[in-house]
Amino acid sequence: MTPESHAPTGTDAARTGPPPGCPAHGLGPGGLHRLHESEDLGALYEQLREEHGPVAPVLLHDDVPMWIVLGHAENLHMVRSPSQFCRDSRIWTPLREGLVKPDHPLMPHIAWQPIASHAEGDEHKRLRGAVMGAISTIDFRSLRRYINRSTQAIVNRFCEKGEADLVSQFTEHLPMAVMCEILGMPDAYNDRLVEAARDALKGTETAIASHSYVMDALSRLTARRRARPEEDLASYLITHPARLSDDEVREHLRLVLFAAYEATTNLLSNVVLTVLIDPRFRAQLNGGQMTVPEAVEQSLWNEPPFSTVFAYFAKQETELGGQRIRRGDGLLFAPLPANVDPRVRPDLSASMQGNRSHLAFGGGPHECPGQDIGRSIADVGVDALLMRLPDVELDCDEEELRWTASIASRHLVSLPVQFLPKPQQDVTETPNHNHVPAQRSDWQIGTVQPQPQPAPAAAQPQPQAQPQHQSAPAHPQVQAQSPVAEPVRPKGVWPRFLRWWRGY
């Protein structure tokens, strides 16, 4: 596939390119847009939709041609048609023709690897079966309890200060703490691991060293669990009947860790930001009209954790969204523009409450196997955060927030907030926002409360004798005896369900 093959029939290439001397940038051969040079991918996607329809031609780094699938229905068709499209980049025409160099910036995402997300047929069933089998052993009630306690521990680090950056101090930490527990290496969770994961995903100059740091931790985990399996995901991958090798176990642990970490960090940041800046969400959450899980689903519609996913490849010549797709063409699965497809969401301001047909977790044979883990982290984590800090507010203007954006995702850089200082809390307790207890007065319960001095006797009328059967005074003094405890009333069905759902 060449850039010219992307040009729609009847398009004048000379007319699509910028005129001589035009300062416009972001256009390559054939007048195609370079995705990586766009400063506003959301606006570019809508421009491409208007110009080309639900499937549009674009360019990647080094002017490598690619299709981006913008339509909701077209994305679903692509991911649900393994007979027409696969994720094996070895059939990608630009790669086979040498147009994609080994050092291409996107090769870590596109290069074929012996993992479930790139495999097909029986091999895909074997590898994905092991991953799904391991995930199926997770006790989600215990997981929610661990998420709740991890949230408590993380909030304890900054709750007494009255201010925090919820990205660097919360949303980047909670997913890593939980994933380390799930994989079987809770002791490995620390600031260094969080920093290494973030650096590896950013693709900086130190990304390779950071990636190696994470892989060393996963290699040690694999060796320990091969020698002595325990009750964790790594052990279940090793002992699964699929008989994964050490390399396969390690690579799938890496896939689960990085994919779940990046996606859930972005999801947490997006949900917390939405709650802070959109008064409709905050009012509904506090008023009981919208639950946190419903707020999470709305966020998955508006800002999916991954904007696009690299990549699918055509196994045969076909047509998609009115475009002729040749065998070996590459296509980007794009949840962000698909979720705002006008054919699915004609009114973007309308609530999507109760609707889970978004594409945030993909679909078809390669649908995200850990989506329930991500939802649980977001649901329980945000709920516990709001219970601990109900008065949390954004500590800057919304316009001052900064994002790092790439073709794959958009990541909030920081989220400064302020709140009234709160005391630390036992992580095993139900999250609450009790204030720091005030100093006691001089009198204590069980002693007589000080009363004002009476007026002189001459100025007071003598009280008449009271009959023995008359009722007690309306405001009796506190007696020096132990109060009788009120009987504990049984909780209703809904409160009991909420306690079970939140994990405590």
N, C-alpha and C positions, 0 to 999 in steps of 0.2 A: 504494500500500500504506500503510495506516495502522497505528498501534500495535494497534488493536483487531483488525485482520485477523490478527495474530500469535497471538491467544489461542486455545488449543486448544478444540475443540468440547466443550461441556458444562462449561467452566470458569467458576466464579463469580468475576467480577472483584473483587467486594467481599471475597471470602475470600482472594484471592491478594495483595492489598495489605496493608501494615502497619496495625495498628489505630491509632486516634488516640492520639497521645502516644508511640508506639513510637519508640525511638531508632534503629531500623534505617535504614540508608541504602543507596543503590545501586539503589533501585527507582523506576521511572517510571510513566507511564500504563499502565493495564492490569496493574500489578504486574510489569512486565517489568524485567529486570536491566539496569542501565547498565554495559556492559563497562568503560568508562574510569574508573569509580569503584570497581572491585573492587580490594581489596588482595591478593587471592590468586586469580589467574585460573585456576590449575590446579584448585583446590578448587571454584571456581564452575563450571568446565566439567563436573566430575563431578556437581555438583548439578543442572545443566541436563540432563545425560544421564539422570539418574534421574527427573527430572520430565517431560521431553518426549521422550526417546528420542534417536536419532542426529542429528536436526535440531531446533534449538531457536530460539525467537524471542528477540531481545535488542534493546537500544537503543544507539546510538552517541551522540556529543556532540550536544547540542541535541535529544535524544530522537528522533533519526532512526531509524526501524525498520530492522532487518536480521535475516536468518537467519544462524546460525552452524552449519556442518556439522561434527558431532562424530564421526561414524562413519567408519571406514576405507573400507568399501565405498561409502558414499554420496559421500565425497570423490572417490574414483576415478571413480565414475559421472559426477559433475558435470564434472570436468576432461576426461573422455574423450568427452563428448557435445556437440560443438560445434553440433549441430543444435538443442539445447535450451538451452544456456547459452553465454554469450560474455563477453568482458571489456570491452565497449563500454558505458561508463556513460551514454552519451547516451540509452539506453532506460530508465534507472533512474527509476521513477515518482516517488520523493521529489524527485529533481533536477528533473524536468520540471514538478512541481507547485510548485516554489519553496521546498520545505522545507529544502533544502540551500543555505546561503548561500555566496557566493564566498569568504568568509573562514573557512569551516568548517575546523577543524584537520586533517581528513583529506582535504581536497580535493587536496593535492599527490599523494596516493597514488591517489585515485579518479578525478580528472579525466582525461578522454580525451586522449590524445596520439597523434600520428602515428608510433607506434613499433610494433615487431613484437608486443610483449606485449599491445597493445590492438587490433590489426588482425585482420581476418577474411578468409577466402576468398583470392582471388588476391593482394590487397595483403599479406596475412599471409605468403603463400608468397614473395613478392618480397623483403620486408624480412627475414624470418627466414632465407631462403635466403642472403642476403648475410652475415648474422651467422654462420650455421653454416659457410658457405664460408670466411670469414676465420678462424674458430676451427680449422677442419680443416687449416689450413696450419701450425699450431703443431707444432714438433718437441718432443714431450714428454720425450725424453731430455735435450735441451738445456735444457728448462724445469726439469726436476728438478735439473740441475747449477746453474742460476742460483738456484733456491730454496735449495739447499744453501749456496752461497757467500753469498747474502744473509743466511741464518741465521747463518753464521759471522761475518760483518761486524757484525751486530746484537749477537750474544752477546759479541763482543770489546769492546763498549762498557761492559759491566758485569761481565765474568767475573772481573776482578781484585779486585772489591770484596767478593765473598762474599755479596752481597745484591742484590735487585732487585725491582721490581714488574713481573711478567711481562705485565700488561695494557698499561700505558702504555709499557713499554720493549721489548716483544716482539710480543704478539699484535695490537696496533694498528699496528705498523710493517711487519711482514713482508708482509702482503697488499698494502699500498700499494706497497712496493718492487717486488714481483713484477708487480702490475697495471700500474705505470708502464712497466716493461720490455716487457710484452706489448703495450700500446697504442702504444708507440713514443716515450715521453717519459721515459726513465730519469733525465735530468738534472732533471726537475721534482720528483722524490721528495725531500722534506725534512720537517722537523718541522712547518713551516707548512702544508703540504698535508695532512698527517695530521690536524692540529688542525682545519683547515677542513672536511674530510670528516666528522669526528666531530661537529662543531658543526652542520653542515647536516643531518645525520641526526637529531640530538637535537631539532631544532625550537625552539631557543632564540631570544631576541630578536635575536641576531646571525646567525641561521641564513641569512637572505636574503643578507647580505653574504658569508658563508662560501661559500654556493652559487655566488654570482657569481665568487668567486675561483677556484673549481674550473672553472667554465664558461669563464672567460677562458683558462685553461691549455689546455682542450680546443679552444677556438676557434683559438688560435695553432697547436696541433698540426695541426688540420684544414687550415689555410691552408698550412702548411709541406709537408704531405704531398700536397696538391693540386698544389702547384708541383713537388714532387720526391718521388715515392713511394719508399719503402724497404721493407725486409723486416720489417713489423710489422702489427698488426691494423688500425690506422687506414688504412694504405696499401691493404690488401686490401679494406677496405670501400669505399674511394674507387674502386678499379680494378675492382670486381666488375661483371659484366654487368648487374646490377640497376640500375646508374647512379644511386646515391643522391645526393641533393643535399647541399650543405654542411650545411644544417640537419639533414637526416636522419642524416648521418654523426655530427655533433656530439651529437645526442640519443641515438643508440645507443651512442656512446662513454660518455656520461654514465650511461646505463642499465647498461652492463657494469661501469663503474668502481664506482658506488655499490652496486649489488646484490651484486657479487662481493666488494667490500670489507667491507660490513656482514656478509654471510653468513659469510665466511671468518674474520673477526675473532672472531665469536661461536663458530664451530666450533673454532678454535684455543684459545680461552679454555676452552671446555667440555672439550675433550680433555685439556689440561694439568691442569685442576682435577681431573678424574676420576682421572688417573694419580696425582696427589698425595694424594687423600683416600681412594681406594678401594684397600685393600691387595690385593684380588683382581687388579686390573689391574696394579699395580706388580709383584707377584710373578709373574704370568703373563708380563709383558713381559720381565722379567729372566730368567725361566726358559725362555724360548723357546716357551712354549705359546700365546702370542697375539702376533701381529704388530701393529705400529702401525696399519696399514690396518684391521685388524679392530677395534681399539680405537676408531678413527674411526667406523666403521659403528655400533658400539654407542652412541656418543655421538649420532649422527644419529637413532637411535631414541629415546633418552631425553630429549634436549634439542635439537630441531632449531633451526637458526639463526634461522628465522622461525617464530613461534608461529602467526600467521595471515597471509594474503595478501589484500589488497584488490584487487579483489573480482570476483565473477562475477555475471551478471545473466540472469534468465530471459527467453528469447526467446518463450516461449509458456507457457500454463498447463499445469502438470504436477504430478506428485507425487514427493516425495523423502523417504525416511525416514519415511513415514507422514504427512507434512505436505502440505497443499495449497499449492503454490507458484503464485502468480499471475504473469502476464506483467508484466515490469518490476520484479519483486522483486529485491533484492540479497542475495547470499549470500557469506559469508566462507569461503574455503578455509582449513582449520585443521589443519595438520600435527601440532601439539602434542597436542591431544586425540585425533586420529585414530590417532596412533602408540601410544596407550595404550588403544585400544578393547578392552574385555574380550573381544570376539569374536575378536580377533586375538592379544591378549596376556593370557590369563587369569592368568598368573603373571608379574608385572613384574620379579621377581628372576631369572627365567630368562635365560640368555645367548641373544642373538640372533645369535651368531657364524655367518657364512655366509649371513645372510638380509638381502637388500637391498630388501625390499618396503616399506620405510618411505616416507613421503611428504615427506621433508625437501626434496627438489628438485622437488616437484610431479609432474605427469604430463600426458599428452595433448599436444595441439598446442603448449601453452605451457610444457612441461617445461623446466627450467633448462638452457640450452645450454652453460653453463660449469661444470657440476658436476664434470667431470674436472679442471678447473683447481683448483677448491676442494679436491678430494680430494688432489691432488698437493701443494698448499701445506701442508695439514694433515699428510699422511703424511711428507713429507720434512722439513718444519720441526720437527715434534715429535720425529722420530727423531734429527735432528741436535742438537737441544737436549738430549735425554737422553744422547746420546753425549758432549757437551761437559760436561754437569753431571749425572752419574749419581747424585750424592748430594743433589740439590736436594730441599728439604723446605718445606712450608708454614710461614711464619713468624708465624702467628697461629692462633687457634682457628677452626675451621670456622664457628662461629656468628657470628664477627665479620665475615665476608665480606658485602659489600653489593652489591646489584644495582639497576640502573635498569630498570624494567619498563614496557612499554606493551602495547597490544593486539597490535602487530606482532611484538615481540621482547622478549627479556630479555638485558640486557648486564651482564656482570660489571664492577664499577667498578674494582677493583684485586685483585691477586693477589700479595701480598708473600711472598717466598721467601728462603731462606738456603742456603748451600752453602760448601764449602771454596773459597777463592780459587783460580782457575785462571789460567794464563798465556794471553795472547792467542795466536791461532793463525793461520797463513797460510790465507787463505780458499780457496786451491786445494788444500789438503791434505784427507785423509780426516778427518772429525771424530773427536777423541779426547779423553780426559780425563787426559792425562799431567800429573803434578804438576810444580811448579816444581823444576828440578833442584837437588839439594843441593850444597853446596860440596865440591870434591874434597879428598881427604886429601893428605898431603905426598908420598906416592909415586904414581907414574903407571904406567899400563900400559906394559910394555916395560922396566921397571926392577925390580930385585929387591925384593920386599916385605920390610920390616924383620922380622927374626926375633929371638926372645928370646935373650939372652946365655947361652952354655953354662956349665955348672958347672965348677969347677976341674978341671984335668986329672987330679989325683991321685984324685979321687972318681969318675972315670968309667972303666969297663972299656974296654980297647983293642978296637976293632972288628976282627973277623977279615976276612981278605982275601976279597973276593967273586969268584966265578968270572965270566969274561968274558961268559958267555951268560945271566947272571941278569937278570931283568926289572927295569925302572926302579922307583924308589921310588913308593909309592902316592900321595904328595902332592908332586909336583915343584914347584920354584919357577918363577915366571913368567919365561920367557926373554926376552931382549932382542932379539926378532925379530918381524917382522910375522906376525900370526896368519893361518892359511889360511882363507879364506872358505868357508863351507859352501855347497854347491850349492843354488840356489833351487829349491824344490819347486813344481811347478805347482799353482795353486789348483784346488779341485774345482768342480764345476758350480754348486753352491748358493752358495759364496762369490762366484764370478764373477757370478752372477745378482744377488746382493744389491748388489754394487758398481755394476752397471749400473742397477739399480732406484733406488738412492739418488743416482745422478747423479755419481759420481766414479770 
